[in-house]
Structure formats: C-alpha cells, structure tokens
C-alpha cells in the first residue's frame, strides 16, 4: 500500500511539473508584450479561442497580434474583447447587443462556430448567424472591409479531450462549418485566415495544446498570428 501511495504521489508531482513547465512556456510567449495605452483600436469577437482559455491573456492570439503590430511600428492598443468560453453564434450576438459598444475600431477579428458544431446545432442557422456577426464586425469597422479579419475554426478533434470520440466526424463537421464561414467571408470581400490545417498538427505536437488538453497553447496562437499578422499589415494601410 505504501509503495502504491508513493507511486501516486510521484505521478502527481510529475504532472504538476509538466503543467508548470507548459505554463512557463506560455507565460514566456507573452513576456514583453507591452502594449501602448493609445494607438490603433482593436475589437476581437469570438469564444474561448479568442479569450485564450487556459493560457495567460498575453498569450492569446488577440494580444499577440496587437503586440506583433506594435513591434512592426504599427502601434496598437490592448484589444477590446467580447468573447467567452462556450459561446455559440447566437450567444455572441446577444452579448454584443448587451455590451452596446458605440465605438468604431481600426481592426476587428471574428472567430466563432466551434460550439455550434460541438452542440450539434443546425448548420444552416450557423450560416445565417455568422453573416449577421460578419455584418456587425463590418459595422464596428466603420464599414471598411479592409479592417475586418475572419479566422477559421480550429479542429478540436485532434486534442486529448476528444479521446474516445469520432475524430474523423469532428474533422468533417469542422470543415463544413469552415466552408460556410469562408464562403460568406470572401463573398463579403473580407480577409480570411485559415488556421485549421495547422491546428491539426496538435495531433502529433503536444506543445500546441494548453494544459487543459483542449484549447490551443500560446505556441499555437503564435502560429495563428504568424499567418494573420501579414494579412492585417497588407490589408490595412493605416
């Protein structure tokens, strides 16, 4: 019995060390992300992937994007974020209405839909509500299409959280949702950044997954920003 207890304690200690190491990696990714109090205004709309669930705020993609722009002499203030873990398109719509922001923003990002897929919501409803959110994003950007940026939905089916589920079905459904948001985004003349293929690398690279076993790590968010940042710089000559 004593031997078993020692083994359990050792396992807990090793898990704690691994979690601490990952937290330190993510914290370092956010280290030095000193954002100016003024500069370009940035609104990020979404869900857990936008707030950066399970990572420090500075490691989330909106903060890393603002920091990346600032490093390129495009001074950008800390993002205003309307997002929460678990939100579907209809919940984001409701939250935006409740927030009642009247400000216009220089940059607006939109990433939404994974929870619609997870809950098995009607995909046609997703199209309708995504278009509504895209139009809302455009309105916040003062109608300037060059200042709005849509990011595709990552594939959570490759994460440890999806163990025991039909990973291929999740992938197919994520692709269906992304086909819709890409079609509607390009139809509106708005920039679309496809991070989904890269998100699937988490199947073989544990460093791309946060300590909760589901959400992206700061490292993965940095990969998203590596693709998104040039689009913002190219599409938005401030």
Secondary structure, DSSP 4 states (H G I P E B T S, - for coil): -HHHHHHHHHHHHHHHHHHHHHHHHHHHHHTT---BSSSB-EEEEESHHHHTTTS-GGGSHHHHHHHHHHHTT--BBPPEEEE-TT--HHHHHHHHHHH------SEEEE---HHHHHHT--HHHHHHHHHHHHHHHHHHTTT-GGGEEEEPPP-GGGSGGGTTS-HHHHHHHHHHHHHHHHHHHHHTT-EEE--HHHHGGGGT-GGGB-TTSSSBPHHHHHHHHHHHHHHHHHH---
